[in-house]
Amino acid sequence: MTASMTAFARRETHQNWGSLSWEIRSVNQRYLEPTFRLPETLRDLEPLLRNELRQAISRGKLDLTLKFQPTEASSQLEVNTALLDQLIAAADQIYNRTPAAALDPLRLLQWPGVMQSAKADEDDVKKTALQLFKDALVDLKAHRQREGEALAKLIEDRLEQISQHLITAQNYLPAALEVWRTNLLERAQKLQIDVDLARLEQETVLLAQKQDVMEELDRLTTHIKEVRRALTSKQPIGRRLDFLMQEMNREANTLGSKAISMEMTQVSVDLKVLVEQMREQIQNIE
């Protein structure tokens, strides 16, 4: 199923220890380029989060933000009395050796780990954050698929127009050769030049061979089939579609270089416009 790289998802939950919320924004990018913004207390979740992301998404530039708001009760400061007792005991030993040394309570409070928040079960918070992330990824993929379905319809519409132009080009070629032959005879008559009809027929055949665009039309038809096949694939198709657009544009240019009538030239121009419109849409496909 065609998936877009442009999407947004948000998930949040409220627990007795606080609230968690995930916001994921995704835009087009050639490779997978995630940027995680996590609270410091949950920073060690990042490797797990990256692994989950790689399994779900293959391309795109993603901005992934986790916000954690603890409840007032869980954010109150507490004294780590066990650590404080150890520090006081150590300070007493120093004081016995150097009685002049004074014990500063503020210095004790500044010691790492003495003051701490009354935290909720960290394992529960991390487990909830990880599950919430998985749920947000499901929403993100669903959004990307909805956007992708819309893009696929736009591309299919252009493919149908291209198919009609190819039929037109096939019909134009015989008429274009006849117009060329007629115009040449008319110019010869105006200039009062005798025309060797046998030689004229030979030149017409040579021109028909040189200006034969059936090979280009056949390749364009094949590319159309391949694009349609890719649109039904369950694998990421953005890069393959981009390559096919390059090939279709190449064939359209060749078609224009072989044109011997304004109609054929216009077909080539219309084809290139449609291919470029598809290419712009494909930049957003995963």
Rosetta silent file (secondary structure, phi, psi, omega in degrees, C-alpha in Angstrom):
SEQUENCE: MTASMTAFARRETHQNWGSLSWEIRSVNQRYLEPTFRLPETLRDLEPLLRNELRQAISRGKLDLTLKFQPTEASSQLEVNTALLDQLIAAADQIYNRTPAAALDPLRLLQWPGVMQSAKADEDDVKKTALQLFKDALVDLKAHRQREGEALAKLIEDRLEQISQHLITAQNYLPAALEVWRTNLLERAQKLQIDVDLARLEQETVLLAQKQDVMEELDRLTTHIKEVRRALTSKQPIGRRLDFLMQEMNREANTLGSKAISMEMTQVSVDLKVLVEQMREQIQNIE
SCORE:     score description
SCORE:     0.000 S_00000001
   1 L     0.000  133.244 -178.940    0.000    0.000    0.000 S_00000001
   2 L   -65.172  131.834 -179.049    1.315    3.425   -0.978 S_00000001
   3 L  -125.543  135.225  174.983    2.389    5.463    2.058 S_00000001
   4 E   -82.629  158.391  174.448    3.175    9.148    2.273 S_00000001
   5 L   -94.616   -2.657  179.956    6.067   10.468    4.342 S_00000001
   6 L   -99.764  118.896 -178.035    3.993   13.435    5.536 S_00000001
   7 E  -166.718  169.840  178.314    1.963   12.710    8.670 S_00000001
   8 E  -146.640  143.672  176.255    1.305   13.614   12.318 S_00000001
   9 E  -145.964  145.533  177.183    0.358   11.582   15.387 S_00000001
  10 E  -141.828  132.566  176.431   -0.260   12.410   19.045 S_00000001
  11 E  -136.222  142.525  176.590   -0.917   10.095   21.983 S_00000001
  12 E  -145.078  158.745  177.423   -1.170   10.863   25.700 S_00000001
  13 E  -146.308  151.853  179.520   -2.027    9.097   28.937 S_00000001
  14 E  -123.334  125.540 -179.921   -2.710   10.170   32.510 S_00000001
  15 E  -124.783  174.170 -179.229   -1.659    8.021   35.460 S_00000001
  16 L   -67.467  -20.119  178.783   -1.534    8.539   39.237 S_00000001
  17 L   -93.871   -5.010  177.989    2.173    9.393   38.918 S_00000001
  18 E   144.794 -163.547 -177.972    1.665   11.949   36.150 S_00000001
  19 E  -126.835  148.106  176.495    1.023   12.319   32.423 S_00000001
  20 E  -125.945  142.489  176.023    2.939   11.297   29.293 S_00000001
  21 E  -144.423  136.823  176.247    2.410   12.585   25.768 S_00000001
  22 E  -111.675  135.947  169.594    4.029   11.722   22.430 S_00000001
  23 E  -127.440  127.864 -179.884    4.002   13.957   19.361 S_00000001
  24 E  -125.844  123.579  176.304    5.438   12.652   16.076 S_00000001
  25 E  -117.194  135.995 -175.743    5.781   14.788   12.966 S_00000001
  26 E  -131.523  132.860  174.356    6.966   13.300    9.695 S_00000001
  27 E  -132.209  173.697 -174.776    8.003   14.943    6.408 S_00000001
  28 L   -73.028  144.573  178.684    9.727   13.678    3.295 S_00000001
  29 L  -160.919  149.494 -176.846   13.403   12.765    3.368 S_00000001
  30 L   -66.287  -35.091 -179.453   15.560   10.477    1.256 S_00000001
  31 L  -122.629  179.395  175.079   16.553    8.385    4.261 S_00000001
  32 E   -82.389  119.064 -176.319   15.230    7.732    7.758 S_00000001
  33 E  -133.824   87.544 -179.112   16.259   10.729    9.877 S_00000001
  34 E   -91.535  147.156  172.488   14.701   10.765   13.375 S_00000001
  35 E  -127.511  113.454 -178.489   15.239   13.421   16.034 S_00000001
  36 E   -95.700  136.299  172.243   14.196   12.402   19.559 S_00000001
  37 E  -122.264  107.386 -173.181   13.407   14.938   22.286 S_00000001
  38 L  -124.878  150.136  171.258   13.116   13.132   25.604 S_00000001
  39 L   -62.560  149.900 -177.546   13.080   14.127   29.294 S_00000001
  40 H   -59.062  -35.832 -177.660   16.445   13.450   30.940 S_00000001
  41 H   -69.091  -15.571 -178.966   14.891   10.864   33.260 S_00000001
  42 H  -117.337   14.583 -176.315   13.740    8.844   30.227 S_00000001
  43 H   -61.704  -31.625 -177.019   16.767    9.378   27.993 S_00000001
  44 H   -71.900   -2.543  175.361   17.885    5.759   28.302 S_00000001
  45 H   -78.609  -15.161 -169.993   14.745    4.716   26.380 S_00000001
  46 H   -56.502  -44.561  178.472   16.125    6.109   23.122 S_00000001
  47 H   -57.645  -42.041  178.295   17.813    2.907   21.826 S_00000001
  48 H   -64.946  -40.223 -179.677   14.569    0.964   22.280 S_00000001
  49 H   -64.866  -42.488  178.738   12.571    3.742   20.643 S_00000001
  50 H   -62.301  -38.802  179.038   14.904    3.872   17.644 S_00000001
  51 H   -64.715  -43.851  177.345   14.588    0.132   17.189 S_00000001
  52 H   -62.101  -39.304 -178.608   10.785    0.327   17.233 S_00000001
  53 H   -65.631  -44.771 -179.188   10.902    3.188   14.735 S_00000001
  54 H   -61.998  -31.576  179.190   13.162    1.335   12.287 S_00000001
  55 H   -75.053  -22.527 -175.910   10.782   -1.619   12.282 S_00000001
  56 H  -100.845  -33.721 -172.592    7.800    0.600   11.475 S_00000001
  57 L  -127.875  138.762 -179.952    9.192    3.333    9.190 S_00000001
  58 L  -107.373  -27.798 -178.152   11.812    3.157    6.438 S_00000001
  59 L  -142.005  154.337  175.351   12.038    6.759    5.184 S_00000001
  60 E   129.902  154.831  173.867   11.270   10.261    6.349 S_00000001
  61 E   -98.494  116.393 -173.073   12.478   13.073    8.569 S_00000001
  62 E  -118.198  135.793  173.991   10.769   12.631   11.934 S_00000001
  63 E  -110.057  112.215 -173.026   10.529   14.907   14.938 S_00000001
  64 E  -117.904  115.537 -174.274    9.594   12.761   17.971 S_00000001
  65 E  -121.668  125.898  175.635    8.849   14.529   21.257 S_00000001
  66 E  -111.197  127.763  177.072    8.014   12.910   24.600 S_00000001
  67 E  -116.653  134.175  179.686    6.715   15.092   27.444 S_00000001
  68 E  -124.951  122.079  179.032    6.476   13.875   31.023 S_00000001
  69 E  -120.746  101.038 -179.651    4.604   15.848   33.663 S_00000001
  70 E   -70.719  156.838  176.197    4.767   14.224   37.121 S_00000001
  71 L   -71.473  163.875 -178.247    2.014   14.875   39.647 S_00000001
  72 L   -60.761  -38.473 -178.809    2.629   17.328   42.456 S_00000001
  73 H   -65.812  -37.199 -176.817    2.898   14.523   44.995 S_00000001
  74 H   -81.981   -9.322 -178.647    5.508   12.675   42.957 S_00000001
  75 H  -103.128    2.651  178.272    7.581   15.806   42.367 S_00000001
  76 L   -69.407  145.992 -178.693    8.057   16.783   46.027 S_00000001
  77 E   -80.901  142.173  176.958   11.636   16.789   47.259 S_00000001
  78 E  -132.011  154.720  178.152   12.781   14.208   49.781 S_00000001
  79 E   -95.839  128.895  175.018   16.023   13.741   51.682 S_00000001
  80 L   -78.515   90.631 -172.902   17.955   10.547   51.089 S_00000001
  81 H   -64.669  -34.134 -179.833   18.551    9.932   54.805 S_00000001
  82 H   -63.115  -45.378  178.755   20.722    6.851   54.286 S_00000001
  83 H   -68.307  -37.098  179.861   23.163    8.764   52.119 S_00000001
  84 H   -63.387  -41.851  178.568   23.001   11.758   54.451 S_00000001
  85 H   -61.026  -39.140  178.756   23.940    9.598   57.462 S_00000001
  86 H   -64.933  -40.492  179.793   26.966    8.284   55.563 S_00000001
  87 H   -66.331  -39.636 -179.482   28.090   11.800   54.724 S_00000001
  88 H   -67.091  -39.942  178.563   27.709   12.967   58.355 S_00000001
  89 H   -62.419  -41.396  178.531   29.679    9.979   59.601 S_00000001
  90 H   -66.110  -38.513 -179.920   32.452   10.770   57.134 S_00000001
  91 H   -67.040  -35.723  177.536   32.351   14.439   58.160 S_00000001
  92 H   -62.444  -38.826  178.534   32.641   13.447   61.852 S_00000001
  93 H   -63.070  -41.008  178.698   35.815   11.524   61.090 S_00000001
  94 H   -67.444  -40.259 -178.794   37.266   14.583   59.430 S_00000001
  95 H   -63.474  -37.233  178.380   36.110   16.807   62.318 S_00000001
  96 H   -63.329  -31.838  179.789   37.841   14.539   64.867 S_00000001
  97 H   -85.039  -35.629 -179.034   41.114   15.010   63.021 S_00000001
  98 L  -131.164   84.512 -175.966   40.673   18.715   62.267 S_00000001
  99 L   -56.945  -20.584 -178.261   38.345   20.278   64.834 S_00000001
 100 L   -71.704  -19.118 -176.914   38.537   23.601   63.050 S_00000001
 101 L   -73.045  127.458  179.568   36.564   22.188   60.104 S_00000001
 102 L   -98.138  145.439 -179.960   32.896   23.210   60.274 S_00000001
 103 L   -92.989  115.871 -177.384   30.067   21.082   58.895 S_00000001
 104 L   -97.081  112.155 -178.749   27.975   23.109   56.434 S_00000001
 105 H   -59.015  -36.242 -179.416   24.430   21.658   56.036 S_00000001
 106 H   -63.819  -35.542  177.875   23.945   23.404   52.677 S_00000001
 107 H   -65.684  -36.259  178.051   27.044   21.678   51.327 S_00000001
 108 H   -65.001  -40.051 -179.838   25.560   18.363   52.419 S_00000001
 109 H   -65.965  -26.947 -179.333   22.292   19.116   50.617 S_00000001
 110 L   -80.732   -9.620 -179.543   24.249   19.876   47.432 S_00000001
 111 L   -66.453  133.801 -176.746   25.879   16.475   47.445 S_00000001
 112 L   -55.728  124.818  175.362   24.583   14.403   44.468 S_00000001
 113 L    97.759  -11.878 -179.807   21.722   12.164   45.522 S_00000001
 114 L   -70.276  -47.031  176.416   21.001   13.712   48.932 S_00000001
 115 E   -98.800  129.283 -179.473   17.978   15.630   47.647 S_00000001
 116 E  -147.249  158.086  178.612   15.691   13.650   45.327 S_00000001
 117 E   -80.278  151.131  174.357   12.140   13.693   44.065 S_00000001
 118 L   -76.706   87.179 -169.652    9.569   11.298   45.401 S_00000001
 119 L   -81.326  150.700  169.940    9.525    9.368   42.130 S_00000001
 120 L   -74.392  176.481  177.082    6.932    7.016   40.843 S_00000001
 121 L   -62.025  108.760 -175.998    7.957    3.537   39.809 S_00000001
 122 H   -61.352  -36.232  179.006   10.428    4.368   37.024 S_00000001
 123 H   -61.540  -38.811  179.573    9.918    0.982   35.401 S_00000001
 124 H   -67.287  -41.700  179.012    6.193    1.669   35.149 S_00000001
 125 H   -62.366  -45.981 -178.233    6.794    5.118   33.618 S_00000001
 126 H   -66.950  -40.429  178.639    9.231    3.741   31.048 S_00000001
 127 H   -62.776  -41.966  179.011    6.996    0.808   30.173 S_00000001
 128 H   -65.918  -41.919  179.884    4.060    3.157   29.678 S_00000001
 129 H   -62.519  -40.379 -179.577    6.148    5.562   27.575 S_00000001
 130 H   -67.093  -44.049  179.485    7.307    2.735   25.311 S_00000001
 131 H   -66.091  -39.668  178.814    3.795    1.361   24.786 S_00000001
 132 H   -63.150  -35.759  177.121    2.445    4.840   24.156 S_00000001
 133 H   -64.241  -43.384  178.216    5.167    5.292   21.522 S_00000001
 134 H   -61.194  -41.164  178.831    4.107    2.091   19.764 S_00000001
 135 H   -64.825  -40.074  178.971    0.495    3.293   19.746 S_00000001
 136 H   -65.362  -36.750  177.485    1.575    6.660   18.292 S_00000001
 137 H   -63.933  -38.339  176.735    3.522    4.857   15.558 S_00000001
 138 H   -60.596  -45.342  177.915    0.378    2.927   14.618 S_00000001
 139 H   -62.924  -40.994 -179.272   -1.504    6.219   14.282 S_00000001
 140 H   -62.876  -45.524  179.986    1.356    7.732   12.277 S_00000001
 141 H   -63.819  -37.611  178.534    1.450    4.830    9.830 S_00000001
 142 H   -63.729  -41.188  177.901   -2.330    5.001    9.400 S_00000001
 143 H   -64.870  -43.615  179.245   -2.070    8.711    8.597 S_00000001
 144 H   -62.274  -35.636  179.545    0.789    8.068    6.155 S_00000001
 145 H   -72.261  -37.349  176.760   -1.270    5.393    4.407 S_00000001
 146 H   -63.304  -44.398  177.356   -4.297    7.670    4.074 S_00000001
 147 H   -63.544  -39.013 -179.664   -2.095   10.354    2.561 S_00000001
 148 H   -64.282  -38.547  178.226   -0.465    7.724    0.353 S_00000001
 149 H   -62.596  -38.932  177.728   -3.811    6.533   -0.994 S_00000001
 150 H   -65.954  -41.205  177.936   -4.631   10.098   -2.026 S_00000001
 151 H   -64.206  -39.955  179.850   -1.252   10.431   -3.754 S_00000001
 152 H   -61.595  -38.236  178.122   -1.771    7.107   -5.552 S_00000001
 153 H   -65.119  -40.628  177.970   -5.087    8.377   -6.954 S_00000001
 154 H   -63.293  -42.370  179.993   -3.393   11.530   -8.249 S_00000001
 155 H   -66.511  -42.400  179.423   -0.660    9.471   -9.891 S_00000001
 156 H   -60.999  -37.894  177.777   -3.172    7.048  -11.407 S_00000001
 157 H   -62.237  -42.472  178.057   -5.048    9.984  -12.912 S_00000001
 158 H   -66.957  -38.387  179.047   -1.820   11.214  -14.572 S_00000001
 159 H   -62.224  -39.369  178.920   -1.016    7.714  -15.816 S_00000001
 160 H   -65.122  -40.436  177.714   -4.414    7.514  -17.499 S_00000001
 161 H   -63.917  -40.813  178.354   -3.815   10.863  -19.206 S_00000001
 162 H   -62.831  -42.154  178.683   -0.404    9.681  -20.395 S_00000001
 163 H   -58.299  -40.616  178.385   -1.962    6.503  -21.797 S_00000001
 164 H   -66.326  -37.768  177.958   -4.389    8.619  -23.807 S_00000001
 165 H   -65.489  -35.331  179.399   -1.538   10.750  -25.136 S_00000001
 166 H   -66.062  -39.111  176.371    0.304    7.613  -26.265 S_00000001
 167 H   -63.303  -42.498  178.179   -2.742    6.511  -28.257 S_00000001
 168 H   -60.428  -43.372 -179.439   -2.883    9.976  -29.805 S_00000001
 169 H   -62.925  -39.799  178.368    0.802    9.800  -30.724 S_00000001
 170 H   -62.159  -36.666 -179.557    0.318    6.428  -32.426 S_00000001
 171 H   -76.973  -27.344 -176.647   -2.484    7.898  -34.513 S_00000001
 172 H   -73.420  -33.484 -168.938   -0.553   11.058  -35.380 S_00000001
 173 H   -58.409  -51.114  179.104    2.497    9.390  -36.936 S_00000001
 174 H   -60.552  -41.310 -179.980    0.996    8.178  -40.262 S_00000001
 175 H   -65.767  -36.998 -179.816   -0.865   11.453  -40.707 S_00000001
 176 H   -65.000  -38.670  178.035    2.281   13.449  -39.910 S_00000001
 177 H   -65.989  -39.577  179.540    4.240   11.594  -42.616 S_00000001
 178 H   -67.645  -40.262  176.698    1.522   12.256  -45.148 S_00000001
 179 H   -62.097  -43.228  178.260    1.423   15.963  -44.240 S_00000001
 180 H   -59.913  -44.057 -179.517    5.208   16.122  -44.615 S_00000001
 181 H   -64.031  -44.536 -179.175    5.001   14.463  -48.046 S_00000001
 182 H   -63.888  -44.181  179.808    2.179   16.762  -49.206 S_00000001
 183 H   -62.068  -37.811  179.780    3.977   19.913  -48.020 S_00000001
 184 H   -65.531  -41.931  178.014    7.135   18.867  -49.854 S_00000001
 185 H   -64.338  -40.717 -179.193    5.226   18.378  -53.110 S_00000001
 186 H   -65.562  -40.735  178.344    3.487   21.745  -52.712 S_00000001
 187 H   -65.596  -38.691  178.822    6.780   23.554  -52.149 S_00000001
 188 H   -63.640  -39.584  179.280    8.282   21.818  -55.182 S_00000001
 189 H   -66.667  -40.055  178.778    5.349   22.907  -57.328 S_00000001
 190 H   -64.078  -35.372  179.544    5.651   26.498  -56.171 S_00000001
 191 L   -87.971    3.139  179.037    9.328   26.475  -57.037 S_00000001
 192 L    54.710   49.249  178.480    8.509   24.732  -60.332 S_00000001
 193 L  -109.514  131.575  175.601   10.828   21.819  -59.513 S_00000001
 194 L   -75.563  130.603 -177.257   10.273   18.410  -61.011 S_00000001
 195 L  -107.849  127.815  173.878   10.038   15.825  -58.276 S_00000001
 196 L   -76.849  106.012 -174.809   11.139   12.258  -58.751 S_00000001
 197 H   -62.060  -35.982  178.627    8.192   10.473  -57.153 S_00000001
 198 H   -63.433  -42.756  178.587   10.161    7.269  -56.670 S_00000001
 199 H   -66.301  -36.885  178.737   12.879    9.202  -54.837 S_00000001
 200 H   -61.470  -42.357  179.117   10.210   11.008  -52.818 S_00000001
 201 H   -64.184  -38.683  177.739    8.766    7.686  -51.700 S_00000001
 202 H   -61.994  -44.575  179.527   12.227    6.500  -50.682 S_00000001
 203 H   -64.892  -36.064  178.204   12.779    9.651  -48.622 S_00000001
 204 H   -64.561  -41.796  178.316    9.369    9.220  -47.023 S_00000001
 205 H   -64.560  -42.724  179.080   10.256    5.670  -46.014 S_00000001
 206 H   -62.793  -41.802  178.849   13.626    6.808  -44.637 S_00000001
 207 H   -64.560  -40.701  179.389   11.977    9.578  -42.686 S_00000001
 208 H   -61.264  -39.089  177.993    9.409    7.168  -41.322 S_00000001
 209 H   -67.134  -42.853 -178.387   12.197    4.910  -40.111 S_00000001
 210 H   -68.030  -36.492 -175.522   14.124    7.798  -38.543 S_00000001
 211 L   -97.171   10.521  178.812   11.057    9.285  -36.895 S_00000001
 212 L   -64.570  119.877 -176.656    9.552    5.979  -35.768 S_00000001
 213 L  -109.873   10.678 -177.827    8.551    6.493  -32.142 S_00000001
 214 H   -60.816  -35.100  179.469    6.938    3.126  -31.531 S_00000001
 215 H   -63.242  -43.780  178.412    9.916    2.015  -29.462 S_00000001
 216 H   -65.485  -41.180  179.596    9.540    5.021  -27.169 S_00000001
 217 H   -64.814  -38.977  178.199    5.781    4.538  -26.969 S_00000001
 218 H   -64.183  -41.882 -179.879    6.232    0.866  -26.094 S_00000001
 219 H   -66.715  -39.102  177.302    8.721    1.717  -23.330 S_00000001
 220 H   -63.174  -39.146  177.429    6.402    4.365  -21.927 S_00000001
 221 H   -62.544  -41.391  178.043    3.587    1.819  -21.896 S_00000001
 222 H   -63.920  -41.524  179.051    5.837   -0.601  -20.020 S_00000001
 223 H   -63.792  -38.146  178.255    6.776    2.093  -17.504 S_00000001
 224 H   -61.092  -44.902  177.905    3.101    2.866  -16.910 S_00000001
 225 H   -60.949  -40.403 -178.213    2.442   -0.787  -16.105 S_00000001
 226 H   -68.324  -38.155  177.320    5.431   -0.854  -13.742 S_00000001
 227 H   -63.618  -43.841  179.349    4.277    2.279  -11.906 S_00000001
 228 H   -64.173  -38.385  178.105    0.829    0.788  -11.437 S_00000001
 229 H   -64.993  -41.183 -179.372    2.352   -2.466  -10.183 S_00000001
 230 H   -64.053  -35.805 -178.151    4.541   -0.554   -7.719 S_00000001
 231 H   -64.443  -18.726  178.896    1.547    1.346   -6.352 S_00000001
 232 L   -97.460   -1.063 -177.897    0.053   -1.954   -5.161 S_00000001
 233 L   -73.235  149.628  176.514    3.261   -3.122   -3.457 S_00000001
 234 L   -90.640   -3.926  179.928    3.428   -3.459    0.323 S_00000001
 235 L   -95.745  160.095  174.670    7.104   -2.459    0.310 S_00000001
 236 L   -57.279  133.073 -172.551    8.508    1.106    0.229 S_00000001
 237 L  -125.854   -0.629 -173.138    8.333    2.267   -3.398 S_00000001
 238 H   -56.474  -47.716 -177.480    9.376    5.921   -3.383 S_00000001
 239 H   -66.718  -39.508  178.837   12.868    5.442   -4.788 S_00000001
 240 H   -64.883  -42.785  178.006   11.704    3.036   -7.483 S_00000001
 241 H   -62.778  -38.485  178.550    8.964    5.417   -8.572 S_00000001
 242 H   -62.363  -40.896  177.088   11.471    8.263   -8.706 S_00000001
 243 H   -63.717  -43.009 -179.838   13.683    6.177  -11.028 S_00000001
 244 H   -63.784  -34.200  176.969   10.703    5.347  -13.256 S_00000001
 245 H   -65.191  -38.195  176.692    9.875    9.051  -13.536 S_00000001
 246 H   -61.985  -42.455 -179.765   13.401    9.718  -14.788 S_00000001
 247 H   -68.100  -39.457  179.041   13.004    7.020  -17.433 S_00000001
 248 H   -66.749  -37.357  177.475    9.584    8.290  -18.515 S_00000001
 249 H   -66.564  -37.085  177.840   10.913   11.812  -18.844 S_00000001
 250 H   -62.059  -43.636 -179.951   13.793   10.499  -20.968 S_00000001
 251 H   -67.064  -37.918  178.578   11.374    8.778  -23.361 S_00000001
 252 H   -64.270  -38.630  177.002    9.196   11.899  -23.565 S_00000001
 253 H   -64.563  -42.828  178.433   12.251   13.970  -24.510 S_00000001
 254 H   -62.852  -39.454  177.589   13.208   11.480  -27.231 S_00000001
 255 H   -59.341  -41.511  179.500    9.646   11.583  -28.512 S_00000001
 256 H   -67.755  -36.172 -179.294    9.914   15.353  -28.813 S_00000001
 257 H   -69.258  -22.522  179.632   13.256   15.195  -30.646 S_00000001
 258 L   -95.218   -2.484 -174.490   11.712   12.902  -33.281 S_00000001
 259 L   -64.359  135.991  176.130    8.558   14.973  -33.761 S_00000001
 260 L  -119.235   13.915  177.363    7.831   16.059  -37.353 S_00000001
 261 L  -149.620  158.770  178.673    4.574   17.854  -36.571 S_00000001
 262 H   -63.395  -33.258 -179.567    3.248   20.347  -34.071 S_00000001
 263 H   -64.333  -44.252  179.202    0.835   17.712  -32.780 S_00000001
 264 H   -66.075  -37.604  176.975    3.651   15.305  -31.943 S_00000001
 265 H   -62.583  -41.405  179.967    5.615   18.107  -30.293 S_00000001
 266 H   -65.852  -37.032  176.384    2.588   19.005  -28.183 S_00000001
 267 H   -60.297  -44.259  179.390    2.205   15.376  -27.113 S_00000001
 268 H   -61.155  -43.777  179.622    5.824   15.364  -25.956 S_00000001
 269 H   -63.205  -45.178 -179.927    5.325   18.585  -23.978 S_00000001
 270 H   -61.889  -39.898  178.763    2.130   17.271  -22.359 S_00000001
 271 H   -61.937  -44.750 -178.658    3.881   14.036  -21.404 S_00000001
 272 H   -65.131  -36.233  177.417    6.745   15.894  -19.730 S_00000001
 273 H   -64.274  -45.148 -179.214    4.295   18.085  -17.791 S_00000001
 274 H   -66.119  -40.232  178.429    2.401   15.034  -16.515 S_00000001
 275 H   -63.762  -40.854  179.382    5.610   13.202  -15.599 S_00000001
 276 H   -66.019  -37.778  177.171    6.845   16.245  -13.665 S_00000001
 277 H   -63.056  -40.437  177.164    3.526   16.471  -11.802 S_00000001
 278 H   -67.014  -41.576 -178.915    3.869   12.828  -10.792 S_00000001
 279 H   -59.671  -40.504  178.873    7.503   13.299   -9.795 S_00000001
 280 H   -62.563  -40.332  178.698    6.554   16.120   -7.415 S_00000001
 281 H   -69.647  -37.149 -176.981    3.968   13.899   -5.723 S_00000001
 282 H   -66.470  -23.802  177.767    6.342   10.936   -5.568 S_00000001
 283 L   -59.521  -20.395 -178.816    8.829   12.985   -3.502 S_00000001
 284 L   -98.062   -0.072 -176.930    6.400   12.480   -0.599 S_00000001
 285 E   -92.043  134.330 -178.753    6.015    8.706   -1.040 S_00000001
 286 L   -63.923    0.000    0.000    7.901    6.388    1.295 S_00000001
